[in-house]
Amino acid sequence: MLRLAVLAVGAALLIAGVIAAICGVPVVTLWLLGAGGVITAGTVFERVLYKPLQSKKPGAGWVKTDERFVDPNTGETVDVFYEPTSGERQYVSQRADRPG
């Protein structure tokens, strides 16, 4: 719900920027298009950049770090694993530690 509201605000700013450009108001146009573009792009690409929780531990070569946090979306405690050769990180729910 919040995501849709933020997208609507971003789209409204982009539309207002186009209208301002048609009316010939350059400073307002740049601000509206810039703000609308950042809000819209940030909201759309946020899902791509956020790493989803894994349900099982990664395979060989992964090292469990001391990092642990509570995922704000699920409320689950998460362990962080690191792959030294690539630098990639994986976020694994602690439920993966429990059998069944």
C-alpha positions as YAML, in Angstrom:
chain: A
units: angstrom
residues:
- id: 1
  name: MET
  ca: [0.00, 0.00, 0.00]
- id: 2
  name: LEU
  ca: [2.74, 2.45, 0.97]
- id: 3
  name: ARG
  ca: [4.75, 1.44, -2.09]
- id: 4
  name: LEU
  ca: [1.82, 2.34, -4.36]
- id: 5
  name: ALA
  ca: [1.37, 5.68, -2.62]
- id: 6
  name: VAL
  ca: [5.05, 6.54, -3.09]
- id: 7
  name: LEU
  ca: [4.86, 5.51, -6.76]
- id: 8
  name: ALA
  ca: [1.77, 7.71, -7.18]
- id: 9
  name: VAL
  ca: [3.61, 10.70, -5.69]
- id: 10
  name: GLY
  ca: [6.60, 10.08, -7.99]
- id: 11
  name: ALA
  ca: [4.33, 9.79, -11.03]
- id: 12
  name: ALA
  ca: [2.45, 12.95, -10.05]
- id: 13
  name: LEU
  ca: [5.73, 14.86, -9.80]
- id: 14
  name: LEU
  ca: [6.80, 13.57, -13.22]
- id: 15
  name: ILE
  ca: [3.48, 14.62, -14.76]
- id: 16
  name: ALA
  ca: [3.72, 18.02, -13.11]
- id: 17
  name: GLY
  ca: [7.26, 18.33, -14.50]
- id: 18
  name: VAL
  ca: [6.03, 17.63, -18.02]
- id: 19
  name: ILE
  ca: [3.26, 20.22, -17.60]
- id: 20
  name: ALA
  ca: [5.79, 22.76, -16.29]
- id: 21
  name: ALA
  ca: [8.01, 22.05, -19.31]
- id: 22
  name: ILE
  ca: [5.09, 22.66, -21.68]
- id: 23
  name: CYS
  ca: [4.35, 25.94, -19.88]
- id: 24
  name: GLY
  ca: [8.00, 26.98, -20.16]
- id: 25
  name: VAL
  ca: [9.04, 27.12, -16.49]
- id: 26
  name: PRO
  ca: [12.60, 25.68, -16.60]
- id: 27
  name: VAL
  ca: [13.66, 25.73, -12.93]
- id: 28
  name: VAL
  ca: [10.47, 24.15, -11.64]
- id: 29
  name: THR
  ca: [10.57, 21.64, -14.50]
- id: 30
  name: LEU
  ca: [14.03, 20.40, -13.54]
- id: 31
  name: TRP
  ca: [13.11, 20.10, -9.87]
- id: 32
  name: LEU
  ca: [9.85, 18.26, -10.53]
- id: 33
  name: LEU
  ca: [11.36, 15.88, -13.08]
- id: 34
  name: GLY
  ca: [14.40, 15.22, -10.90]
- id: 35
  name: ALA
  ca: [12.43, 14.59, -7.70]
- id: 36
  name: GLY
  ca: [9.79, 12.54, -9.50]
- id: 37
  name: GLY
  ca: [12.43, 10.50, -11.30]
- id: 38
  name: VAL
  ca: [14.40, 9.75, -8.13]
- id: 39
  name: ILE
  ca: [11.29, 8.78, -6.15]
- id: 40
  name: THR
  ca: [9.90, 6.61, -8.93]
- id: 41
  name: ALA
  ca: [13.20, 4.91, -9.83]
- id: 42
  name: GLY
  ca: [14.11, 4.36, -6.19]
- id: 43
  name: THR
  ca: [10.78, 2.72, -5.47]
- id: 44
  name: VAL
  ca: [10.85, 0.54, -8.59]
- id: 45
  name: PHE
  ca: [14.48, -0.60, -8.19]
- id: 46
  name: GLU
  ca: [14.28, -1.08, -4.40]
- id: 47
  name: ARG
  ca: [12.83, -4.54, -4.98]
- id: 48
  name: VAL
  ca: [15.74, -5.44, -7.24]
- id: 49
  name: LEU
  ca: [18.44, -4.29, -4.84]
- id: 50
  name: TYR
  ca: [16.98, -5.75, -1.66]
- id: 51
  name: LYS
  ca: [18.30, -9.26, -1.13]
- id: 52
  name: PRO
  ca: [15.53, -11.69, -0.20]
- id: 53
  name: LEU
  ca: [15.91, -14.05, 2.74]
- id: 54
  name: GLN
  ca: [17.13, -17.53, 1.90]
- id: 55
  name: SER
  ca: [15.36, -20.48, 3.50]
- id: 56
  name: LYS
  ca: [18.44, -22.71, 3.64]
- id: 57
  name: LYS
  ca: [22.14, -22.24, 4.34]
- id: 58
  name: PRO
  ca: [24.43, -21.68, 1.33]
- id: 59
  name: GLY
  ca: [26.76, -24.45, 0.16]
- id: 60
  name: ALA
  ca: [30.47, -25.02, 0.59]
- id: 61
  name: GLY
  ca: [32.79, -22.03, 0.55]
- id: 62
  name: TRP
  ca: [30.42, -19.71, 2.42]
- id: 63
  name: VAL
  ca: [31.46, -18.34, 5.82]
- id: 64
  name: LYS
  ca: [28.96, -17.40, 8.51]
- id: 65
  name: THR
  ca: [29.73, -13.90, 9.82]
- id: 66
  name: ASP
  ca: [29.07, -12.53, 13.31]
- id: 67
  name: GLU
  ca: [26.36, -10.31, 11.84]
- id: 68
  name: ARG
  ca: [22.81, -11.01, 12.91]
- id: 69
  name: PHE
  ca: [19.72, -8.81, 12.70]
- id: 70
  name: VAL
  ca: [15.94, -8.90, 12.74]
- id: 71
  name: ASP
  ca: [14.41, -8.44, 9.30]
- id: 72
  name: PRO
  ca: [11.89, -5.58, 9.59]
- id: 73
  name: ASN
  ca: [9.60, -7.08, 6.93]
- id: 74
  name: THR
  ca: [9.26, -10.59, 8.38]
- id: 75
  name: GLY
  ca: [10.34, -10.17, 12.01]
- id: 76
  name: GLU
  ca: [12.68, -13.15, 11.58]
- id: 77
  name: THR
  ca: [16.22, -13.25, 12.94]
- id: 78
  name: VAL
  ca: [18.69, -13.39, 10.05]
- id: 79
  name: ASP
  ca: [22.26, -14.68, 9.82]
- id: 80
  name: VAL
  ca: [24.67, -13.23, 7.25]
- id: 81
  name: PHE
  ca: [26.91, -15.50, 5.16]
- id: 82
  name: TYR
  ca: [29.87, -14.28, 3.09]
- id: 83
  name: GLU
  ca: [31.59, -15.84, 0.07]
- id: 84
  name: PRO
  ca: [35.26, -14.67, 0.25]
- id: 85
  name: THR
  ca: [36.15, -15.16, -3.43]
- id: 86
  name: SER
  ca: [33.30, -13.09, -4.88]
- id: 87
  name: GLY
  ca: [32.42, -10.90, -1.88]
- id: 88
  name: GLU
  ca: [28.76, -11.88, -2.26]
- id: 89
  name: ARG
  ca: [26.57, -11.96, 0.82]
- id: 90
  name: GLN
  ca: [23.50, -14.05, 1.57]
- id: 91
  name: TYR
  ca: [20.90, -13.45, 4.23]
- id: 92
  name: VAL
  ca: [19.54, -16.65, 5.75]
- id: 93
  name: SER
  ca: [16.60, -16.96, 8.12]
- id: 94
  name: GLN
  ca: [17.55, -18.67, 11.37]
- id: 95
  name: ARG
  ca: [14.62, -21.00, 10.74]
- id: 96
  name: ALA
  ca: [17.01, -22.74, 8.32]
- id: 97
  name: ASP
  ca: [19.03, -23.86, 11.40]
- id: 98
  name: ARG
  ca: [16.06, -25.75, 12.83]
- id: 99
  name: PRO
  ca: [15.13, -29.15, 11.50]
- id: 100
  name: GLY
  ca: [11.63, -29.65, 10.12]
...
